[in-house]
Amino acid sequence: MIKDAVTSQDYGVVFHLEYKFKDHYLSPGITARYLYGLADVIKDNEGDQVLNSVFEILLSFPIGGEKDVQEEPLCRSHPYAKAPRDRTTGGLFCCRA
């Protein structure tokens, strides 16, 4: 059987590059990864080492997620002050003058 000929564990070094098309964590992006294996994957190998190496190119298209936070005035007495909604209560962060 093949599982008797190969090791069950592998380790190596990963090089990872990622680019997002917009400056937002929910934007589409492209990723390139290269894994260079350091462990011999053949059990009882008498010859040259057999190492894994993998090159991947990934495209990401996030779906769902949070909508942009709407800014609203803190208080009527401070018309220029803006703050995001409090996500725990659904209300606004408010100040008292």
ZASE-815253 format. One line per 4 residues: number of its first residue (from 0); for each residue y, x, z of C-alpha. Coordinates in nm, 2 decimals. Layout:
NUM = Y X Z ~ ...;
END
This chain:
0 = 0.00 0.00 0.00 ~ 0.35 0.11 -0.07 ~ 0.47 0.06 0.29 ~ 0.22 0.33 0.40;
4 = 0.38 0.58 0.16 ~ 0.75 0.53 0.25 ~ 0.94 0.55 0.57 ~ 1.08 0.23 0.73;
8 = 1.42 0.39 0.81 ~ 1.68 0.56 0.61 ~ 2.02 0.70 0.70 ~ 2.30 0.86 0.51;
12 = 2.68 0.88 0.44 ~ 2.88 0.60 0.29 ~ 3.21 0.64 0.09 ~ 3.40 0.31 0.07;
16 = 3.71 0.23 -0.13 ~ 3.87 -0.12 -0.13 ~ 4.17 -0.26 -0.32 ~ 4.33 -0.60 -0.26;
20 = 4.52 -0.75 -0.55 ~ 4.79 -0.89 -0.31 ~ 4.90 -0.78 0.04 ~ 4.71 -1.06 0.22;
24 = 4.37 -1.05 0.39 ~ 4.26 -1.36 0.19 ~ 4.35 -1.22 -0.15 ~ 4.08 -1.13 -0.41;
28 = 3.98 -0.76 -0.43 ~ 3.75 -0.50 -0.57 ~ 3.54 -0.26 -0.37 ~ 3.35 0.06 -0.47;
32 = 3.09 0.21 -0.24 ~ 2.86 0.51 -0.27 ~ 2.57 0.57 -0.02 ~ 2.42 0.92 -0.02;
36 = 2.09 0.92 0.17 ~ 2.01 1.21 0.40 ~ 1.65 1.12 0.50 ~ 1.34 1.19 0.30;
40 = 1.20 0.84 0.22 ~ 0.85 0.96 0.14 ~ 0.60 1.00 0.43 ~ 0.42 1.33 0.44;
44 = 0.61 1.46 0.14 ~ 0.49 1.81 0.04 ~ 0.73 1.86 -0.25 ~ 1.10 1.81 -0.30;
48 = 1.28 1.56 -0.08 ~ 1.32 1.21 -0.22 ~ 1.66 1.07 -0.12 ~ 1.82 0.73 -0.18;
52 = 2.15 0.70 -0.34 ~ 2.33 0.38 -0.42 ~ 2.66 0.30 -0.61 ~ 2.80 -0.05 -0.58;
56 = 3.10 -0.23 -0.74 ~ 3.19 -0.55 -0.57 ~ 3.44 -0.82 -0.66 ~ 3.56 -1.05 -0.38;
60 = 3.70 -1.40 -0.41 ~ 3.76 -1.54 -0.06 ~ 3.73 -1.92 -0.03 ~ 3.85 -2.14 0.25;
64 = 4.03 -1.97 0.54 ~ 4.36 -2.05 0.70 ~ 4.66 -2.19 0.53 ~ 4.99 -2.01 0.56;
68 = 5.16 -2.07 0.89 ~ 5.46 -2.30 0.85 ~ 5.77 -2.19 1.04 ~ 5.98 -2.45 1.23;
72 = 6.28 -2.43 1.45 ~ 6.22 -2.33 1.81 ~ 6.47 -2.58 1.96 ~ 6.74 -2.80 1.82;
76 = 6.99 -2.58 2.02 ~ 6.88 -2.27 1.82 ~ 6.88 -2.38 1.45 ~ 6.83 -2.03 1.32;
80 = 6.54 -1.94 1.55 ~ 6.20 -1.99 1.38 ~ 5.84 -1.95 1.52 ~ 5.49 -2.04 1.41;
84 = 5.30 -2.34 1.56 ~ 5.10 -2.28 1.87 ~ 4.74 -2.30 1.74 ~ 4.59 -2.39 2.08;
88 = 4.81 -2.69 2.15 ~ 4.94 -2.78 1.80 ~ 5.29 -2.77 1.93 ~ 5.58 -2.54 1.89;
92 = 5.67 -2.24 2.10 ~ 5.98 -2.37 2.26 ~ 6.26 -2.22 2.47 ~ 6.48 -2.39 2.72;
96 = 6.85 -2.30 2.74;
END
